[in-house]
Amino acid sequence: MSDLIVFPGSPWPDGHAIAELEWTARLEPETGLWFDLHLVSDCYPDVDDPEDEDEDADEGPDAWNEPFVWANYHRCTLSSTFWDHSGFLAATASSPLNTARPMEFTVDDYKGPDDEPDTDEDMAFGIYLLGHDNAAHHRIRLTPVTPTAVALEWRGRIALRYVNSTAPFIHEFHATAARVPLTRITHPAALTAAEAEALLATVVQNPEDLAPLLRALETGAH
């Protein structure tokens, strides 16, 4: 079965195949190990133009149910790297991570609108779905299948804020993938390779598995 992202209640209940999926990590000396995810769906299926197209259909409350509205935006991008969002802190020196065991994370689980950050860029992930919307309330489970690859289960909620900046997080997504490799762990260029390995050993319990993935971060890169 293909890796999928599903949007319950949308015109396609069986979901969409995932066209791109990348898992990367960053070592930041002041905080710890951060994880990033980048996901792009296949294009939504072609739909016929409605006979009496409503130019304001994408602003109505039923946009989630309208295939033609989805078709205007082609595909979904859900990512912490595409728009330079923060990703999420996965491990610290006081709470080191064992990537050889199942890992579960709760990310951006806001208690209400007053708990949200001042700018969208401060959220862990950005999403382009029916325009540039917001994603939060993430539940991410990574189950090891090799020392450096995991099966992914990722659930979250979506607020359709492209045309309504106060829309609530009432819609859902659910992404699953059978095998997602960790492609790299970047670290500041100011750190030597030995310093980066030493830092990694403070935030993960199995640094020998991950050390081969360490790469110096290019100046100006995320």
N, C-alpha and C positions, 0 to 999 in steps of 0.2 A: 504494500500500500504506500502511496506517495506521502511524503511529509505534507501536513495540511495546516492551514489556518481557517478557523470557522468563526463566523459571526452569527450567533443564534438570532433567529427572527428576521434575518436578511432574506433577499430573494433566492439565495443559494444555500439551503440548509446543509448540504453536503460539504460546503466549504470550498476552498481554493488551494491548489497545489502551491508549495513554496518554491519560488524560483531561485532565491538567494537566501543564504543563512550563514552568518559568520559569528563565531564566539572568539573574542579576544580579551586580553587582560592588561592592566597597567599597574606598575609598582610606583607608588608615590610615597617618598620617605616620611612625609609628615603625617600620613594617615594609614596607609596599608595597601592592600591589593584590591583593585577595582575590576569589575567585570563589565564588558560591553557586549551587546547583542545587536545585530543588524539583520533584519528580515524584510524580504520583498516577495509579495505574492505573484503568482501568474496573473495575467490580465483577466479581468472579469469577462464572462461570455458576452458575445455580441448580442445586442437587443435591437428590435425594430423601433424606429421613432414612433411615439404615440401620435395618433391622428390629430388630436387637438392638444398639442404640447403646451403645457403651462410654463411660461418663462420663469415663474417664481417657484417651481416645484421643489427646487433644492432648498428653499427656505421654509417649507412647510413642516408641520409636525410629523408627517408620514414619510419623510425622505428616506428613512431606514428601510422602508418596504418597497421603494420604487426602483426597479431595475434600471430605468433610463437615467435616473440621477446617479446611480453607481457608475454607469457606463461613462458619464462625463469625466470621471476621475481615473478610469483605466485600471488601476491596481493599487494595492496597499503597500506603503512603506512604513515599517515600525522599527525605530532605530535609536540607539544612543550615540551613534557616530556620524550619521548622515548630516545632521544639523548641529553637531557639536554639543549634544546634551551631556549630562554628567555621568551616565551609567550608574552603577551602584557599588557601594563598599561591601566587599565580600569577606574580607579577613583583616584582622589587625593583630598587633603583637600580643594584645591582651586576650584575643579570641582567635587563635590560629585555626586555619581550615584544613581539613583532611579531604583532598579531592578524590581520594580512592573510595570514599563512602558517599552515599546519597546526600546531596546538598539542597537545602530548601531556603528560599529567601522571600521575605515580604518587603515590597518596595513601594514607596509613595502611597502609603495607606492613610490618606488624609481623613481626619475626623469630620471635616466640613470645609466649606469655602474659605473660612478664615484661617484654616490650617494650611492652605495651598501657598506655594511660593509666589513672590510678586511678579515674576516673569516666567513664561513657558519654558525658557531655556534652562531654568533651574530644576525642571522635572528630569527624572532619570532618562526618559525616552520621549521622543517626538513621534507623531503619527500623521501620515497623510492618507486619509481614507475618503471621506466626502469633503475634501478640502483639507486644510491644515487644522486638524482637530487636536484633542488632548487625550492622553492615555494615563491611567493611574491605577491604584489598587492592584498591583501586580503580585501574583503568586507564581514563583518560578522554582521548578524542581529539576535538578540536574542529577541524573543517575549514571554512574560510570559504566561504560561498556569496554573501554580500554584505559590504560593509565592517563591518556590525554584526550579522551573523547567521551561524550555523554549522550544519553537519550534526554531529550528536552520535553518538558511539559510546562507550558506558560499560559496562565490565565490572567485576565485583567479586565478593566472597565474603560469605556470610551465615552467622552462628552463631545457632542457634535457642536464644536465652538467656532467653526468656520464662519458662520453667520450669526451666532448667538454666543457672546462671550461669557454668559452666565449659565449655559446649558449644563445640566447635571450629568453625572457619570451613570447613566441608566442602561447603556448598551454594553455588551460583553464581547470578548474574543477569547479563543482557545486555540493555541498553536501546539502542535506535537511534531517531533522529529525523532527518527530512530537512532541517528548517529551524527553528532555535531563535534568536529574536532576543535580543540583549542589551538588556534593557528599561531599565536605569538603572545609573549608577555613583554611589553615594552617597559623601559626604565629611563630615567633622565640621563642624557648624554654625559652629564658631569660625573656620574658613577662609573667606576671601572667595572669590568666584568666580575672581578672578585667581590667588590662591594655590593653589586647587584645580587650575586648569589647569597651573600651573607644576609642581605635584607630579606630576600625571599625566604630564607630559612627561619626568619623570625615570625612570618605570617602564615606559613603552611607547615603541616606536619610531615609532609612527604616531598621535600624539595628536590630530591634526586629524580623524581618523575618529571618535574616541570623545568628544571634548570636548562635543559637543552633548548627550550623555547624562548629564552631571554634574548632580547634585542634592544640595543640602544635606541632611544627615541630621537628621531630627527628633529632638528631645531624647528619650532613652530608647528609640529604635528600634534595631533590629539593624543 
